[in-house]
Amino acid sequence: PAAPPPAASPPAAAAPAPAPPPTPPTPPTPAAAAATPPRPAGARAPASVLARRMAEARGVDLTSIKGTGPNGRVIAADVEEAALRTPASSADDSDAAPSGYSAFPPGAEYIDEPHNNIRKVIAKRLTESKRDVPHYYLSMDCNLDELVRLRTTINENVEKEAKISVNDFIIKAVAKALIDVPQANSAWADDYVRTFKHADVSMAVSTDKGLITPIVTRADVKSLSQVATEAKELAGRARANKLKPEEYQGGTFTVSNLGMFGIKHFTAIINPPQACILAVGGAQKHVVADGKGGFKEASVMTVTLSSDHRVLDGAVAAQWLNAFKKYIEKPALMLI
């Protein structure tokens, strides 16, 4: 007979549920990973060589900058950003740098001189002129030998108070040339160009309060001696701050002469609404042709005409300069 089947074994107990895996630690965020311990007070800021050079040149304190380079290193971009932030962030600080400039070097000594009204007006008008007026410049050399000889002859035969300066000749020559080339004796307006019938020549005079431009009115119809007397009297009252507004407001053309300071050549900013200003340098000894196949020494003055291109083109400005040169080199024509 077959063997009886084995007895059934009791059911196995259910296995306990596996424990959930432990939660892995949250990885640090990139910001936290990049964080660097605070820099001890007074410690030298880690910075690239370029960043240090930029900070020194712009007066930026490296210790005040949070670096974005490796390990908190200050890089050039950080210095650039800090320099741009400086004026705005310290606008109310009495030690702040002027608007548009980087911070002053730490510990710099200085004196702040408040602007007077004349300086404010000069700054405003010349900034507007340089920004809004399309300047161009033409230069020319003028031989002064004949003028110097005529001036010597005149001054040897008049009283001291009536002596003529080179600048008086220049003002008179300017006026005569303005009548010859009237386009240079003009002013720009939005709807028209105004050309004046007479030459009212402004002359730049330096004073302790700033530059001012008294006007020799109708210089084209005044004699050389009248121009000299009026120019001397106006310059004296300008330096004494005793000019009336109508004596320096207006004018149709300006002369700026720096020759007495040893300046050979410079360019000047137009005084709107005038169309031109003449920058006059000092006389220099040059070797020039004598007209006989040889050479000679001559006193030569360089002048530069700044012109408003809206009013007169280059060819017209060149015509005016040639007319001016004619009167300077043949000064007897100014006496007619």
Residue, then its C-alpha position, 0 to 999 in steps of 0.5 A: p500500500a502507498a505511504p500516507p501523504p505527509a502531514a501539512s505543515p502549519p502556515a509560516a508567519a508573515a515577514p515584517a515589512p521592511a523599514p523605510p530607507p533613511t532620508p538622505p541629507t539635503p545637499p547644500t544649495p549652491a549659494a551655501a556651498a559658495a559661501t565663504p567665512p566672513r573676512p576679519a576686520g582689517a584683513r587684506a581682501p583676496a583679489s586678482v592683480l587686475a582688480r587691485r590695479m583697477a581699485e587703486a586707479r578708481g579709488v575703490d576700497l577692496t575691503s568693502i567689496k564682496g568678491t564673486g570669484p573663486n573662494g570670494r576672490v575679488i575680480a575686475a567685474d566686482v571693482e567695476e560694479a563698485a565704482l559705478r555704485t559709488p556716486a549714487s550710494s554716497a549722494d548724501d555724504s559730504d565726503a562723496a566724489p562729484s557726480g560721475y566720478s569714482a570715489f576719492p582715494p581714502g584719506a585724500e585732503y581737499i578743499d571744496e570751493p562753492h560755485n559762484n554765479i558766474r562760474k555756474v553760468i559759464a559751466k552751463r553755457l559752455t557745456e551746452s555749446k560743446r554738446d549742441v553746437p557742431h564745432y570745427y576748427l581752422s588754423m592759420d599763421c600770420n606774420l606780425d613783422e609789419l604790425v610790430r613795426l607799425r605799433t612801435t612807430i605809433n607808441e613812440n609818438v603817443e602818450k602812455e595812456a594811448k599806447i596800442s597793444v597787439n590785442d587792440f590790432i587783433i580786435k580791429a582786424v577781426a571787425k574789419a574781416l567781419i565786414d568783408v565776410p559777413q557770414a561769420n558775423s552771424a548767429w544761429a536761431d531755430d528758424y533763421v540765421r541772423t547776420f549783423k551789420h556791425a561788428d560787436v567784438s567780445m573779448a575774453v577777460s579772466t577775472d577772480k570770479g571766472l571768465i567774462t567777455p566785455i564787448v567792444t561795440r561797433a568796432d568796425v566803425k571805430s578808429l584803432s585808438q578808440v578800440a584800444t581805449e575802450a578795450k583797456e577801460l572795459a578790461g579794467r572794469a571787468r577785473a574789478n567786477k564793475l561791468k554792467p550786464e549790457e556791457y558783456q551780454g551779447g556780442t557778435f564774435t569773440v576773441s580769446n587771446l592766451g598769447m601773453f601766457g606763452i601759449k602757441h596754439f589752442t582751440a576755444i569753445i563757441n559762445p552761443p548764439q555767436a557762430c565763431i570764436l578766434a583763439v589767438g596764440g603768442a608770437q613765435k620766431h619762425v624761419v620764412a621765405d623772404g620773397k627773394g629766394g632766401f630766408k629770414e626770421a619772422s614773428v609768427m602768430t597762430v590763430t584758430l577759428s572755431s566755427d558753427h557748421r550750421v551757420l557757415d561752411g569751411a570754405v566761408a570760414a577760410q575766407w574769413l581767416n584770409a581776410f583777417k590775415k590780410y589786415i594783420e599782415k598789412p596793418a596800415l589797411m586798418l587805419i583807413 
